[in-house]
Amino acid sequence: MADVSALLETIEAAVPAGVAFVDERLRFVRAGAGFAAVTGRPAAELAGLTVPEALPSLADRLEPLLSQVLATRTPVVGERFDAPDATEPGRVRTWRVDCRPLPGDGSPGLCLVLTDITAHTVATAFRTAFMQDMPEGLYTVDGEGRLTSLNRAASEMLGWSQEDLLGRQVHAAVHLPAPGGTPVPEQDCPLRDPAAAVDAVFARKDGSTFQVVCSVAPLRVGAGSQGRLVTFRDVTETRRAQLAAHHDQKLESLGRLSAGLAHEINTPIQFVGDNTRFLADAYQDIAQLLMVYRECMAPDLGEVAWDERTARARAAEDKADVEYLIAEIPVAVKQTLEGVERVASLVRAMKSFSYKDTAEQSYADLNEAIRTTLTVARNEVKYVADVELDLAELPEVLCHRGDLNQVFLNLLVNAADAMEGRGERGRITIGTRLDGPDVVITFADDGSGIPEHIRQSIFDPFFTTKGVGKGTGQGLALARAVLDRHGGSIDVQSVPGEGTTFTLRLPVDGRQDS
Amino acid sequence: MSTPRVLFVDDEPRILDGLRRSLRGRRGEWDMEFANGGAEALERLAATPCDVVVSDMRMPGMDGAQLLTEVSRSHPGTARVVLSGHIEEEAIVQVAMAGHRFLTKPSDAETLTAVVDQLLLHTSAAHPATARRIAGAVRSIPVLPGHADGIDALLAPDANLDTAVSTATRDIGLAAKLLQLSSSRFFGARPRNYSIEAIVHAMGVTMIQAVADAGSSWSPPGWYPGAAPVLAATWCHARATARLAERLASPANRPHAQAAALLQDVGRLICLAREDGEPAAVDLENGTRDGVPFRDAGVELLHLWGVPAPIIGAVAQRDTPHRPEPSGLGVAGAVRTAHLLVTQAENAPGADEQELALLLAHPQLQAQTVDWRQAAEDAVRQAEPSACGAGRGG
């Protein structure tokens, strides 16, 4: 029997579970080392304790089960219980319970095996979440890019079932056929290497396409070459919303601009009108004066003395206030023409500012674009700050000019808004320079600055410090998007209380798509 | 009387140059001064008072609304004209309170000179300067304590056009302000006519709410002692008369008659409101402030605010026995008749029965089968009996 006991102990130690023998009154006869982990106390201490005493957290479900096995002498296999961990409070473990009556007459008791299947349960739950419930699409491929699994969301988005694609090259099925996608062989597919946030276009089973953002992670299962796990999200709607937001932002700045433009146009119109009315009156005065001159010159005044004639002319000149007219008329004309030119240049600038971009980039003079933006937004700035231009000679830049105008406007208006509450007029400096293959544009203001804690957020969509109705928080988000699209960058340096500088960097020859 | 002085204020020198030239024809009639900004304008005014100031709104440093508000305090006798190309949403309400008249740029010289000429006229022959000073200081007419329920309903988030119309046709201060603002496009579309209802429709609820909010937030530090019962009676009398005058007037005169009846005692309201520490001699018995009859001050206010002439005429003549033209009662006749009827219905003294009988016999009223005395009783009862209880029989 010693041999049997040794064998038993060996088995108890080898099995990754708790093995115990319990008598007919549910008292532990012996418990294997595995039970130490289950109960949180040394196995040797368990002998003599009842099941409820040794396993209080499992007792209410374990006790009836064991009694049932004793009564019916039928084994129970693979029952699952969740119970709080005995050693680690707050953590729940899942137990597999197997119970078998001991052979023999009377009530010889039973053998109880508790297996911790928590890890397995969690893994299964994870798998269900990933494969069934997660709204993101997910698939895995082996080293040759052949599908090994496809989750429900991916299957719904793509129109393919897992069975359809199992063992087929995913790239060939969903990536390659998409027009506007990546018409490259599998070995050049950007989804081959681990990456985050890759833009791609996928094709559905029916041939229609949608825009996605993918992330790729390496996945090694068993032997063989390394596979990949790809998750993706349908961003068609998001992109559409971004376009709409872009449009909203344009409308917002247009609304703000149009009020200012009305003011900028009404002012010259007012003084052009006033000056023209003055010129009309002045013409009347001069015409009357001419009539008097003509009379004085008339031969039928024959006997009237020269003195008398000069006296009449003098009187008429005094009445017309000739000196005043001679001094004022040229100035009135000059100011009238100046007013007309002001309106004309404003209209030119508006036309140039609202330049409609085509899908293709074209070469544009960015210094000119900055001047145009400044003209259009003059009314937004002139009451709060002086603007200094420090523009270097620049080559023409391949870009979407209308989008850049919008960015310049946003930065200029932000700079003007940064002057709020500073009491005196501020200064805004706009500079351009060439730096190797890039054009660098800076918008610097000496306004309130951006507090450190929000500097990270200013480029986020809908982030705004302006009051309700003042801004939608799209301006800088849009600026970053536009610069990204140009293969450029936008950065900010700011010292609260001293000012802010935005630095834009744009490749002269446009975005280099590799 | 010395030559009137007119001060023009604009930050754009070209505007001032243009005005100087185009108004040169008036150089014999007006002394014109030109200031390049708010601070300079205040210096000029401190040196020599002006009769009229015409100011731009958006200027660096002190803007037009600040300037005109300051002028209303330190130079209440100076009439205030806004001449602006555009007014920002945020500033529009301050402007509405600060100015007397509102002109848009571009305005031609004729429009501008017509407004200045009007403002140089004083309606009170007996007390031109004092009446101008009392009326000129007013930026908005305060709501009587205990009568703010209409304004509260209007300012509620669920207020709609109907709420706005019902409040504006019963609130003296709001009605007067809306009539003042309705002639300018700054505050909304042009109304179809000068009925308060049409003005409310043209301006829209949001603008009306903004105006009401700004107007009611200016409440005087107090009222003159003993004014409360007088004011309560005034308020109810105005509402009842407005209700009745609208029915008495011919369709064409209805908008003006209703407004004139509502505003008939606006002078009493502005004279009894007391600004901070302002010394003023109010004689409640005789209805005068600094010797100026309340009515004169009210008429001067309506004139400064550019309220349509028929309304001003009817307010001015409310206490004058009326002899109607056979062709029609007119606005003044309708308001006078309504006033007499309501006075009688209130059991208040002062209604001359002979005159009233003559007015009621007018063909325009005979043509309608209405018991006007009964209608007056109803109007008095409907003019919020709870709030008007204090004024009954007064």
HADDOCK unambig.tbl for C-alpha pairs under 7 A between the chains (distance, minus, plus):
assign (segid A and resid 259 and name CA) (segid B and resid 86 and name CA) 6.92 0.50 0.50
assign (segid A and resid 262 and name CA) (segid B and resid 85 and name CA) 6.98 0.50 0.50
assign (segid A and resid 262 and name CA) (segid B and resid 86 and name CA) 6.76 0.50 0.50
assign (segid A and resid 263 and name CA) (segid B and resid 85 and name CA) 4.91 0.50 0.50
assign (segid A and resid 263 and name CA) (segid B and resid 86 and name CA) 5.32 0.50 0.50
assign (segid A and resid 266 and name CA) (segid B and resid 85 and name CA) 5.41 0.50 0.50
assign (segid A and resid 266 and name CA) (segid B and resid 105 and name CA) 5.67 0.50 0.50
assign (segid A and resid 266 and name CA) (segid B and resid 106 and name CA) 5.75 0.50 0.50
assign (segid A and resid 267 and name CA) (segid B and resid 85 and name CA) 6.49 0.50 0.50
assign (segid A and resid 267 and name CA) (segid B and resid 105 and name CA) 6.75 0.50 0.50
assign (segid A and resid 269 and name CA) (segid B and resid 106 and name CA) 6.10 0.50 0.50
assign (segid A and resid 270 and name CA) (segid B and resid 15 and name CA) 6.94 0.50 0.50
assign (segid A and resid 270 and name CA) (segid B and resid 105 and name CA) 5.90 0.50 0.50
assign (segid A and resid 270 and name CA) (segid B and resid 106 and name CA) 4.40 0.50 0.50
assign (segid A and resid 270 and name CA) (segid B and resid 107 and name CA) 6.66 0.50 0.50
assign (segid A and resid 271 and name CA) (segid B and resid 14 and name CA) 6.37 0.50 0.50
assign (segid A and resid 271 and name CA) (segid B and resid 15 and name CA) 5.09 0.50 0.50
assign (segid A and resid 271 and name CA) (segid B and resid 18 and name CA) 4.87 0.50 0.50
assign (segid A and resid 274 and name CA) (segid B and resid 18 and name CA) 4.90 0.50 0.50
assign (segid A and resid 274 and name CA) (segid B and resid 19 and name CA) 6.02 0.50 0.50
assign (segid A and resid 274 and name CA) (segid B and resid 22 and name CA) 5.07 0.50 0.50
assign (segid A and resid 274 and name CA) (segid B and resid 109 and name CA) 6.98 0.50 0.50
assign (segid A and resid 275 and name CA) (segid B and resid 18 and name CA) 5.13 0.50 0.50
assign (segid A and resid 275 and name CA) (segid B and resid 21 and name CA) 6.55 0.50 0.50
assign (segid A and resid 275 and name CA) (segid B and resid 22 and name CA) 6.24 0.50 0.50
assign (segid A and resid 277 and name CA) (segid B and resid 22 and name CA) 5.83 0.50 0.50
assign (segid A and resid 278 and name CA) (segid B and resid 21 and name CA) 5.56 0.50 0.50
assign (segid A and resid 278 and name CA) (segid B and resid 22 and name CA) 4.60 0.50 0.50
assign (segid A and resid 383 and name CA) (segid B and resid 59 and name CA) 6.86 0.50 0.50
assign (segid A and resid 383 and name CA) (segid B and resid 60 and name CA) 4.98 0.50 0.50
